[in-house]
Amino acid sequence: MRLTLVIVWIALVAAAVAAMFHISFEVEKLEARLHDVNRQIVREQEAIHVLQAEWSYLNRPQRLEALSQELLPNLTPVASTQFTTFARLPKRSETNGADENTSIAPAGFAPTAESIARGRLQ
């Protein structure tokens, strides 16, 4: 009986040691994975900072103004007469389509042959 009890206890201790080793190896793998994920998060945050800096650089008002003058040379500023309210717009049932005598003109942009030839106008 004593020998059986000792063998059972030794088996239980061996099982506990094996379980501890297994758990410790799993914890090490999970810690390594966590470390990798944290490094990836830091890399992504750095990439976001770089992209935000590039976005700020590309959206400078001086650059956008120069690009608009270069790529849209015939674009004229919007006149104050081109703005209106919804109350002043004619109802569809009254006009039966487009109103030919409207006082509201579209924004002035006339494509030139040069801008069409350069392929800058879609």
PyMOL commands that set and color helices and strands:
alter all, ss='L'
color gray80, all
select helices_A, chain A and resi 2-58+61-71+80-82+86-88+92-95+113-117
alter helices_A, ss='H'
color red, helices_A
deselect
rebuild
show_as cartoon
